[in-house]
Structure formats: structure tokens, C-alpha cells
Amino acid sequence: MQINPYLFILPRTPGQIVWNYKDHTQHELDLDYSSRLAQLIHNPELYDNDNIIDTQLLNAGILTVSVINNPVWGWDELSKIYHIGTRNIPCEYIPDNIHEWARQYLEHCNEVLASSPPADDTAERPPGRRIALPAPSTLNDDSLSNALTRRKTCRSFTGSAVRLSDVGSLLYLTLGYLREREGDCDDSIAEGLDARRSSPSGGGLNACEGYLLIQNVEGLAPGVYAYHPTEHALSLINPSPDTALGNLLGGQHFINNLPLGLFITARFDRLWWKYPHSRAYRMAFVEAGHLSQTFQLAATALGMNTWLTGAFADDQVDTLLQLENATEQPLFFVGCGESDGQAMCQEMRDLLRETPA
């Protein structure tokens, strides 16, 4: 007898939940079943065909007769659980043709729309005044290929101030609801879900938000600002952190003088509303990636260099963005400003040039 290798056990008083994250099945065990499972985990040879608990654990797939292939995994168990647990969306019926798909998807959307979408917390938080941003300017760059070939990750910034007009253009092109697409009508789009950004978003939900960390922008006091895409405006939510930026971003102190950074967050509640399966968690990261690339290309076209990272102190960033214990969570950070174009900071270049003793 074998223990299924794809089990994750959650303590839920007065029992425990055994989750088969590969097959997407869950079983609640009371004390008797939990105790027996613990014995069998310690020694599977104790399995007894005459023990009703044992046979029920076998029928539930918690135990298996044969060895289940368990591929080598180079990361920790959490990443394995996440990856395998979001594979193979369970579907009661796979449509055979486009007509069946359309009917099935419409039925799903109608079920979703029967409940109210999550409230737009960013519209109400914080309650302070809005700071209107300049209208986006026309970029001087003559082609997308120019921006793509010139974009590079830099780790040496001058700290020079960024113009407010460039901030307006950058945010509008990355996170703004495009006025240019307001007339792009489609009767298949539900009311309230017609806002469109320059980057794709799963289900058109625009589940990602943006928070600016301003250190040196003309006309804006240093601090942390929420961006409101509907109004194309900012609101101050916190003063500048009382620690160097590098302390927030994994000790990467070469970035301490970055004039402008953007935390990209995800509203998980928006995704839960339409997509109950955990595979939608992947879409949050995909959308953040789209926005990151758009930000970098727009910044490059505006004449700036960029830097990006997924390494940050989550608890500190949560506090800074006022997102403690929220259904909105930070996923990524991108920044831009004037740079000498170096891929590595001067300190690292000096270290690499040192002659071994």
C-alpha cells in the first residue's frame, strides 16, 4: 500500500482537510480517520482490508495500491503544490463545437453577473483629494521596434527628476482606461466591464492596480500614491518610507536613488468573482507581466531606462500600500529614470575588476 504523494493536509478544528491537489478533491477527516491516516503514513504496511477506515481512505484516493509517478521537482513543495494544483481546470463538460462553447460561456457569465462584482476599493481609498495628472503626450518614438530594441534593464540611475508630464503618459499608457477605446463597442461586453487598457487582462477584469513610489518627480512631493485609472489621477496614501528603497526591495541598494517606481498589485477578489478555480491565480501574474512590459516599453519610448524586480519584503510593502490582510496583494515592482545605461551598478563593476591577490 502507498500514500498518495499529491496530498496536502490542512488543520481545521475539530478535524483536518486532506486535499488531493492533483485531482482537486478534498476530504474532511475526524479524529478517528486522522489518527488512522497518521498510522498508515508512518507505516503503510499496517493497511487492513477488514478495517472500514482503511478501505474508505483507499477508495478516496488518499491511499493507492500502486506507486504513483511523482516527478522530480527542483523547488520547494509550495511551488509544486501551486503548479500542479492549478493544472487541468476541472470541467464537467467539454464543448464539442463553437456553438456549445458560446452557450456554455454565456451561461457561466450570466451566473457570475447574477452576483455583484467586488466593490472598487481604490475609488474610495484613500479619501484624500485627487491629484490630476497631465494628459498623455504623443511619444516621439517612431516605432515599436525602436522601443523593443532599446529597452534594457539598468542598475545605475542618476537620480535626476522625472517630469510630471512623463509620469502622466507612463501611467496612462500602462494602467489607464484608454479613452481612445471608449467607442470600441461590443454588445458581448457586460456593463461595467468595458474599460480597456493597452495590455490584455483575463476576463477583461483589469484585476491589477498600480501604486507609485515617488522619490524625485517634478511637481509631486515624495511619497506613495495610488493611481486611479478612471480619473487618470493620483492620491497620496503614505509619506515616503523611513528606510532606504533597497531595504524594501531585497537589499538591492543600487536602486536607492531611483526617482520613480511602480508596485503592481492584483485584486484577487475580482478574479475569484469570475473564475473560482485556482488556475486564475496564474492569470494574476500573467497580467502583472503584461503591465510590466508595457511600462518598460513606454518608459523607454519616453527616453528613460528601466529596472524591475519581484524581490521585496511583502509585509513592509503591504503596510506601505495599506494592504495588510487585504484581498489585494503586491506582485511586482518596476521603476524608471535617467540612467547611464549600465546593466550593473558601479560597485559591482569595480568588484569584478579587482585583481585577485
DABEL-V315037 format. One record per run of one state. SS is the DSSP state (alpha for helix, beta for strand, coil for the rest). FROM is the first residue (numbers start at 1). TO is the last residue. If there is no record, write none. Layout:
ss->SS from->FROM to->TO
ss->SS from->FROM to->TO
//
This chain:
ss->coil from->1 to->1
ss->beta from->2 to->3
ss->coil from->4 to->6
ss->beta from->7 to->12
ss->coil from->13 to->14
ss->beta from->15 to->20
ss->coil from->21 to->24
ss->beta from->25 to->29
ss->coil from->30 to->30
ss->alpha from->31 to->42
ss->coil from->43 to->43
ss->alpha from->44 to->46
ss->coil from->47 to->51
ss->alpha from->52 to->59
ss->coil from->60 to->62
ss->beta from->63 to->64
ss->coil from->65 to->76
ss->alpha from->77 to->85
ss->coil from->86 to->97
ss->alpha from->98 to->113
ss->coil from->114 to->120
ss->alpha from->121 to->124
ss->coil from->125 to->130
ss->beta from->131 to->132
ss->coil from->133 to->143
ss->alpha from->144 to->150
ss->coil from->151 to->152
ss->beta from->153 to->153
ss->coil from->154 to->156
ss->beta from->157 to->157
ss->coil from->158 to->161
ss->beta from->162 to->162
ss->coil from->163 to->163
ss->alpha from->164 to->175
ss->coil from->176 to->178
ss->alpha from->179 to->181
ss->coil from->182 to->201
ss->alpha from->202 to->204
ss->coil from->205 to->207
ss->beta from->208 to->214
ss->coil from->215 to->216
ss->beta from->217 to->217
ss->coil from->218 to->219
ss->beta from->220 to->220
ss->coil from->221 to->222
ss->beta from->223 to->228
ss->coil from->229 to->232
ss->beta from->233 to->238
ss->coil from->239 to->244
ss->alpha from->245 to->248
ss->coil from->249 to->252
ss->alpha from->253 to->255
ss->coil from->256 to->259
ss->beta from->260 to->267
ss->alpha from->268 to->274
ss->coil from->275 to->279
ss->alpha from->280 to->301
ss->coil from->302 to->304
ss->beta from->305 to->309
ss->coil from->310 to->313
ss->alpha from->314 to->320
ss->coil from->321 to->327
ss->beta from->328 to->337
ss->coil from->338 to->338
ss->beta from->339 to->339
ss->coil from->340 to->345
ss->alpha from->346 to->353
ss->coil from->354 to->357
//
